[in-house]
Amino acid sequence: MEPAIVILLTTIILAGVSKILQRKFVDKKKMKQQQDEIKQDNIKLKELMKGAEKNKKEIEEMQTRMMEKNMALMNSSMKMSLFTMPAFLIAFWFLSTLYSGQTIESFVVLPTFSNFFMLNPLTWIPTGLSQSTGFYKAFFFYYLVSAMVFGLIENGYDKFLKK
């Protein structure tokens, strides 16, 4: 089978499973409420910081509450990664054993980079476009697009069908 098709199908399945597990394990309403509370606490904290010496004890209490809320928020999002990360890593490992080092003809034109290095933002600027690509770029691009499409589908479902 064509490598690009196998990679695309795998990333679509991974993105779909991730989205289903996210809907199951992450309570979006509660998460949004926690984010809003954290924003409000940040506003209050900025006001308290103006008189830092007078409000020292209140600032410390506010920071403690905000840390607890942030930890709860992180824990709720980490639950999902306990299930999706192993599947993602297994699929990535399997596909990399099959296609690593090969040039793959992509369905779409992808940006090319010269001397890309993650820690140097100057190398993040594309130098051209190409349909021939390596496994890693195809995998991450297809997964990114698949996840975005599933996110749009989820938003459309929530907005129009689930009213």
PyRosetta script that sets phi, psi and omega in degrees:
from pyrosetta import init, pose_from_sequence

init()
pose = pose_from_sequence("MEPAIVILLTTIILAGVSKILQRKFVDKKKMKQQQDEIKQDNIKLKELMKGAEKNKKEIEEMQTRMMEKNMALMNSSMKMSLFTMPAFLIAFWFLSTLYSGQTIESFVVLPTFSNFFMLNPLTWIPTGLSQSTGFYKAFFFYYLVSAMVFGLIENGYDKFLKK")
pose.set_psi(1, 149.2)
pose.set_omega(1, 179.2)
pose.set_phi(2, -59.0)
pose.set_psi(2, 128.6)
pose.set_omega(2, -178.6)
pose.set_phi(3, -56.4)
pose.set_psi(3, -40.3)
pose.set_omega(3, -178.6)
pose.set_phi(4, -63.1)
pose.set_psi(4, -35.9)
pose.set_omega(4, 179.5)
pose.set_phi(5, -69.3)
pose.set_psi(5, -43.1)
pose.set_omega(5, 179.2)
pose.set_phi(6, -62.0)
pose.set_psi(6, -45.4)
pose.set_omega(6, 179.7)
pose.set_phi(7, -63.9)
pose.set_psi(7, -44.1)
pose.set_omega(7, 179.4)
pose.set_phi(8, -61.5)
pose.set_psi(8, -47.8)
pose.set_omega(8, -179.9)
pose.set_phi(9, -62.1)
pose.set_psi(9, -40.8)
pose.set_omega(9, 178.9)
pose.set_phi(10, -63.6)
pose.set_psi(10, -44.3)
pose.set_omega(10, -179.0)
pose.set_phi(11, -68.9)
pose.set_psi(11, -34.1)
pose.set_omega(11, 176.3)
pose.set_phi(12, -64.3)
pose.set_psi(12, -43.6)
pose.set_omega(12, 178.8)
pose.set_phi(13, -63.5)
pose.set_psi(13, -44.6)
pose.set_omega(13, 179.1)
pose.set_phi(14, -61.6)
pose.set_psi(14, -44.1)
pose.set_omega(14, 180.0)
pose.set_phi(15, -65.1)
pose.set_psi(15, -39.9)
pose.set_omega(15, 178.7)
pose.set_phi(16, -65.0)
pose.set_psi(16, -46.2)
pose.set_omega(16, 178.6)
pose.set_phi(17, -63.1)
pose.set_psi(17, -41.4)
pose.set_omega(17, 178.2)
pose.set_phi(18, -60.2)
pose.set_psi(18, -44.2)
pose.set_omega(18, -178.7)
pose.set_phi(19, -66.4)
pose.set_psi(19, -41.0)
pose.set_omega(19, 178.6)
pose.set_phi(20, -63.4)
pose.set_psi(20, -46.0)
pose.set_omega(20, 179.1)
pose.set_phi(21, -65.4)
pose.set_psi(21, -35.5)
pose.set_omega(21, 177.7)
pose.set_phi(22, -62.9)
pose.set_psi(22, -43.2)
pose.set_omega(22, 178.9)
pose.set_phi(23, -65.8)
pose.set_psi(23, -30.9)
pose.set_omega(23, -178.5)
pose.set_phi(24, -78.5)
pose.set_psi(24, -42.0)
pose.set_omega(24, -171.0)
pose.set_phi(25, -99.9)
pose.set_psi(25, -17.1)
pose.set_omega(25, -177.2)
pose.set_phi(26, -113.4)
pose.set_psi(26, 119.9)
pose.set_omega(26, 177.3)
pose.set_phi(27, -84.3)
pose.set_psi(27, 102.4)
pose.set_omega(27, -174.7)
pose.set_phi(28, -63.4)
pose.set_psi(28, -38.2)
pose.set_omega(28, -179.9)
pose.set_phi(29, -63.9)
pose.set_psi(29, -44.3)
pose.set_omega(29, 179.7)
pose.set_phi(30, -65.9)
pose.set_psi(30, -40.3)
pose.set_omega(30, 179.6)
pose.set_phi(31, -64.0)
pose.set_psi(31, -42.8)
pose.set_omega(31, 178.8)
pose.set_phi(32, -64.0)
pose.set_psi(32, -41.2)
pose.set_omega(32, 178.3)
pose.set_phi(33, -62.4)
pose.set_psi(33, -42.5)
pose.set_omega(33, 178.6)
pose.set_phi(34, -64.3)
pose.set_psi(34, -40.5)
pose.set_omega(34, 178.3)
pose.set_phi(35, -63.1)
pose.set_psi(35, -41.7)
pose.set_omega(35, 178.3)
pose.set_phi(36, -63.8)
pose.set_psi(36, -40.9)
pose.set_omega(36, 178.2)
pose.set_phi(37, -63.0)
pose.set_psi(37, -40.7)
pose.set_omega(37, 179.2)
pose.set_phi(38, -64.0)
pose.set_psi(38, -39.9)
pose.set_omega(38, 177.3)
pose.set_phi(39, -61.9)
pose.set_psi(39, -44.8)
pose.set_omega(39, 179.1)
pose.set_phi(40, -63.1)
pose.set_psi(40, -41.1)
pose.set_omega(40, 178.2)
pose.set_phi(41, -63.6)
pose.set_psi(41, -37.0)
pose.set_omega(41, 177.8)
pose.set_phi(42, -63.3)
pose.set_psi(42, -40.8)
pose.set_omega(42, 177.9)
pose.set_phi(43, -63.0)
pose.set_psi(43, -45.8)
pose.set_omega(43, 178.5)
pose.set_phi(44, -62.3)
pose.set_psi(44, -40.7)
pose.set_omega(44, -179.2)
pose.set_phi(45, -63.5)
pose.set_psi(45, -39.7)
pose.set_omega(45, 177.5)
pose.set_phi(46, -62.2)
pose.set_psi(46, -40.6)
pose.set_omega(46, 178.4)
pose.set_phi(47, -65.0)
pose.set_psi(47, -41.6)
pose.set_omega(47, 180.0)
pose.set_phi(48, -67.5)
pose.set_psi(48, -31.4)
pose.set_omega(48, -177.8)
pose.set_phi(49, -68.6)
pose.set_psi(49, -21.3)
pose.set_omega(49, 178.5)
pose.set_phi(50, -62.9)
pose.set_psi(50, -34.9)
pose.set_omega(50, 175.7)
pose.set_phi(51, -114.9)
pose.set_psi(51, 58.8)
pose.set_omega(51, -170.6)
pose.set_phi(52, -57.4)
pose.set_psi(52, -40.3)
pose.set_omega(52, -177.4)
pose.set_phi(53, -67.7)
pose.set_psi(53, -41.4)
pose.set_omega(53, -178.4)
pose.set_phi(54, -71.5)
pose.set_psi(54, -33.5)
pose.set_omega(54, -171.6)
pose.set_phi(55, -107.5)
pose.set_psi(55, 26.1)
pose.set_omega(55, -173.6)
pose.set_phi(56, -57.6)
pose.set_psi(56, -46.9)
pose.set_omega(56, -178.2)
pose.set_phi(57, -66.2)
pose.set_psi(57, -43.1)
pose.set_omega(57, 179.9)
pose.set_phi(58, -65.2)
pose.set_psi(58, -36.3)
pose.set_omega(58, 177.7)
pose.set_phi(59, -64.2)
pose.set_psi(59, -44.2)
pose.set_omega(59, 179.6)
pose.set_phi(60, -62.6)
pose.set_psi(60, -42.2)
pose.set_omega(60, 178.1)
pose.set_phi(61, -63.7)
pose.set_psi(61, -41.9)
pose.set_omega(61, 179.2)
pose.set_phi(62, -63.1)
pose.set_psi(62, -43.7)
pose.set_omega(62, 179.5)
pose.set_phi(63, -63.7)
pose.set_psi(63, -38.8)
pose.set_omega(63, 177.5)
pose.set_phi(64, -63.1)
pose.set_psi(64, -45.8)
pose.set_omega(64, 178.5)
pose.set_phi(65, -61.8)
pose.set_psi(65, -41.6)
pose.set_omega(65, -179.8)
pose.set_phi(66, -65.5)
pose.set_psi(66, -37.8)
pose.set_omega(66, 177.3)
pose.set_phi(67, -63.2)
pose.set_psi(67, -41.9)
pose.set_omega(67, 179.1)
pose.set_phi(68, -63.6)
pose.set_psi(68, -42.1)
pose.set_omega(68, 178.8)
pose.set_phi(69, -65.4)
pose.set_psi(69, -42.0)
pose.set_omega(69, 178.2)
pose.set_phi(70, -63.2)
pose.set_psi(70, -40.2)
pose.set_omega(70, 178.8)
pose.set_phi(71, -64.6)
pose.set_psi(71, -41.3)
pose.set_omega(71, 178.2)
pose.set_phi(72, -63.0)
pose.set_psi(72, -40.4)
pose.set_omega(72, 178.5)
pose.set_phi(73, -63.8)
pose.set_psi(73, -44.7)
pose.set_omega(73, 179.3)
pose.set_phi(74, -66.5)
pose.set_psi(74, -39.7)
pose.set_omega(74, 179.7)
pose.set_phi(75, -62.9)
pose.set_psi(75, -39.2)
pose.set_omega(75, -179.4)
pose.set_phi(76, -67.2)
pose.set_psi(76, -34.4)
pose.set_omega(76, 178.5)
pose.set_phi(77, -80.9)
pose.set_psi(77, -24.1)
pose.set_omega(77, 179.2)
pose.set_phi(78, -74.9)
pose.set_psi(78, -26.4)
pose.set_omega(78, 178.7)
pose.set_phi(79, -53.7)
pose.set_psi(79, -45.0)
pose.set_omega(79, -176.9)
pose.set_phi(80, -64.8)
pose.set_psi(80, -38.8)
pose.set_omega(80, -176.7)
pose.set_phi(81, -69.1)
pose.set_psi(81, -20.2)
pose.set_omega(81, 174.7)
pose.set_phi(82, -62.9)
pose.set_psi(82, -29.1)
pose.set_omega(82, -179.5)
pose.set_phi(83, -95.8)
pose.set_psi(83, -37.9)
pose.set_omega(83, -174.9)
pose.set_phi(84, -82.4)
pose.set_psi(84, -33.2)
pose.set_omega(84, -176.1)
pose.set_phi(85, -60.9)
pose.set_psi(85, -46.6)
pose.set_omega(85, 178.3)
pose.set_phi(86, -59.9)
pose.set_psi(86, -42.1)
pose.set_omega(86, 179.5)
pose.set_phi(87, -64.1)
pose.set_psi(87, -41.9)
pose.set_omega(87, 179.2)
pose.set_phi(88, -62.9)
pose.set_psi(88, -45.7)
pose.set_omega(88, -178.2)
pose.set_phi(89, -67.2)
pose.set_psi(89, -40.1)
pose.set_omega(89, 178.4)
pose.set_phi(90, -64.4)
pose.set_psi(90, -46.3)
pose.set_omega(90, 179.7)
pose.set_phi(91, -63.4)
pose.set_psi(91, -42.8)
pose.set_omega(91, 179.9)
pose.set_phi(92, -63.4)
pose.set_psi(92, -44.1)
pose.set_omega(92, 178.6)
pose.set_phi(93, -61.8)
pose.set_psi(93, -47.0)
pose.set_omega(93, -178.5)
pose.set_phi(94, -60.9)
pose.set_psi(94, -48.1)
pose.set_omega(94, -179.2)
pose.set_phi(95, -67.4)
pose.set_psi(95, -36.0)
pose.set_omega(95, 179.5)
pose.set_phi(96, -68.3)
pose.set_psi(96, -31.5)
pose.set_omega(96, 176.0)
pose.set_phi(97, -68.0)
pose.set_psi(97, -30.8)
pose.set_omega(97, 179.6)
pose.set_phi(98, -80.0)
pose.set_psi(98, -42.2)
pose.set_omega(98, -167.1)
pose.set_phi(99, -120.3)
pose.set_psi(99, -0.6)
pose.set_omega(99, -179.3)
pose.set_phi(100, -62.2)
pose.set_psi(100, 134.1)
pose.set_omega(100, 179.7)
pose.set_phi(101, 86.5)
pose.set_psi(101, -7.6)
pose.set_omega(101, 179.1)
pose.set_phi(102, -91.9)
pose.set_psi(102, 151.4)
pose.set_omega(102, 171.7)
pose.set_phi(103, -90.6)
pose.set_psi(103, 128.5)
pose.set_omega(103, -176.1)
pose.set_phi(104, -113.2)
pose.set_psi(104, 136.5)
pose.set_omega(104, 174.4)
pose.set_phi(105, -86.5)
pose.set_psi(105, 110.9)
pose.set_omega(105, -177.1)
pose.set_phi(106, -78.5)
pose.set_psi(106, 159.7)
pose.set_omega(106, 175.8)
pose.set_phi(107, -72.5)
pose.set_psi(107, -28.6)
pose.set_omega(107, -176.4)
pose.set_phi(108, -125.4)
pose.set_psi(108, 161.9)
pose.set_omega(108, 177.1)
pose.set_phi(109, -78.6)
pose.set_psi(109, 130.1)
pose.set_omega(109, -178.8)
pose.set_phi(110, -114.3)
pose.set_psi(110, 151.9)
pose.set_omega(110, 178.0)
pose.set_phi(111, -68.2)
pose.set_psi(111, 148.2)
pose.set_omega(111, 174.5)
pose.set_phi(112, -111.2)
pose.set_psi(112, 151.0)
pose.set_omega(112, -178.4)
pose.set_phi(113, -128.3)
pose.set_psi(113, 146.3)
pose.set_omega(113, 174.7)
pose.set_phi(114, -106.8)
pose.set_psi(114, 128.4)
pose.set_omega(114, 179.0)
pose.set_phi(115, 53.9)
pose.set_psi(115, 45.8)
pose.set_omega(115, -179.5)
pose.set_phi(116, -60.5)
pose.set_psi(116, 131.7)
pose.set_omega(116, 176.7)
pose.set_phi(117, -139.9)
pose.set_psi(117, 121.7)
pose.set_omega(117, -172.7)
pose.set_phi(118, -56.2)
pose.set_psi(118, -35.6)
pose.set_omega(118, -175.5)
pose.set_phi(119, -85.5)
pose.set_psi(119, -2.2)
pose.set_omega(119, 179.6)
pose.set_phi(120, -118.0)
pose.set_psi(120, 100.8)
pose.set_omega(120, -177.3)
pose.set_phi(121, -59.7)
pose.set_psi(121, -21.7)
pose.set_omega(121, 179.2)
pose.set_phi(122, -67.7)
pose.set_psi(122, -22.2)
pose.set_omega(122, 178.9)
pose.set_phi(123, -86.9)
pose.set_psi(123, -1.2)
pose.set_omega(123, -178.9)
pose.set_phi(124, -82.3)
pose.set_psi(124, -5.1)
pose.set_omega(124, -177.7)
pose.set_phi(125, -82.4)
pose.set_psi(125, 122.2)
pose.set_omega(125, -179.6)
pose.set_phi(126, -63.0)
pose.set_psi(126, 143.9)
pose.set_omega(126, 178.8)
pose.set_phi(127, -105.6)
pose.set_psi(127, -5.2)
pose.set_omega(127, -179.8)
pose.set_phi(128, 173.8)
pose.set_psi(128, -170.0)
pose.set_omega(128, 179.2)
pose.set_phi(129, -129.3)
pose.set_psi(129, 146.5)
pose.set_omega(129, 179.5)
pose.set_phi(130, -154.7)
pose.set_psi(130, 148.9)
pose.set_omega(130, 175.5)
pose.set_phi(131, -91.3)
pose.set_psi(131, -23.1)
pose.set_omega(131, 175.5)
pose.set_phi(132, -83.0)
pose.set_psi(132, 129.3)
pose.set_omega(132, -176.4)
pose.set_phi(133, -148.6)
pose.set_psi(133, 171.3)
pose.set_omega(133, 175.5)
pose.set_phi(134, -90.7)
pose.set_psi(134, 170.7)
pose.set_omega(134, -178.2)
pose.set_phi(135, -60.0)
pose.set_psi(135, -46.9)
pose.set_omega(135, -173.7)
pose.set_phi(136, -61.1)
pose.set_psi(136, -46.1)
pose.set_omega(136, -179.5)
pose.set_phi(137, -64.7)
pose.set_psi(137, -42.1)
pose.set_omega(137, 178.9)
pose.set_phi(138, -62.6)
pose.set_psi(138, -45.4)
pose.set_omega(138, -178.9)
pose.set_phi(139, -59.3)
pose.set_psi(139, -52.5)
pose.set_omega(139, -176.3)
pose.set_phi(140, -68.8)
pose.set_psi(140, -37.9)
pose.set_omega(140, 177.9)
pose.set_phi(141, -65.5)
pose.set_psi(141, -47.5)
pose.set_omega(141, 179.8)
pose.set_phi(142, -62.8)
pose.set_psi(142, -39.5)
pose.set_omega(142, 178.9)
pose.set_phi(143, -66.3)
pose.set_psi(143, -43.7)
pose.set_omega(143, 179.5)
pose.set_phi(144, -58.8)
pose.set_psi(144, -47.5)
pose.set_omega(144, -179.7)
pose.set_phi(145, -65.5)
pose.set_psi(145, -42.5)
pose.set_omega(145, 179.2)
pose.set_phi(146, -61.2)
pose.set_psi(146, -44.8)
pose.set_omega(146, 179.6)
pose.set_phi(147, -63.4)
pose.set_psi(147, -39.2)
pose.set_omega(147, 178.1)
pose.set_phi(148, -66.1)
pose.set_psi(148, -40.6)
pose.set_omega(148, 179.1)
pose.set_phi(149, -64.4)
pose.set_psi(149, -44.6)
pose.set_omega(149, 177.6)
pose.set_phi(150, -63.8)
pose.set_psi(150, -35.0)
pose.set_omega(150, 175.7)
pose.set_phi(151, -64.0)
pose.set_psi(151, -41.8)
pose.set_omega(151, 176.7)
pose.set_phi(152, -64.7)
pose.set_psi(152, -41.1)
pose.set_omega(152, 177.7)
pose.set_phi(153, -62.4)
pose.set_psi(153, -43.9)
pose.set_omega(153, 179.2)
pose.set_phi(154, -62.3)
pose.set_psi(154, -45.0)
pose.set_omega(154, 179.0)
pose.set_phi(155, -62.2)
pose.set_psi(155, -42.2)
pose.set_omega(155, 177.6)
pose.set_phi(156, -63.1)
pose.set_psi(156, -41.3)
pose.set_omega(156, 178.5)
pose.set_phi(157, -62.8)
pose.set_psi(157, -47.5)
pose.set_omega(157, -179.2)
pose.set_phi(158, -64.7)
pose.set_psi(158, -36.9)
pose.set_omega(158, -174.9)
pose.set_phi(159, -78.3)
pose.set_psi(159, -44.8)
pose.set_omega(159, -170.3)
pose.set_phi(160, -103.2)
pose.set_psi(160, -36.2)
pose.set_omega(160, -173.9)
pose.set_phi(161, -97.2)
pose.set_psi(161, -28.0)
pose.set_omega(161, -173.3)
pose.set_phi(162, -95.7)
pose.set_psi(162, -4.8)
pose.set_omega(162, -177.6)
pose.set_phi(163, -23.7)
pose.dump_pdb("model.pdb")
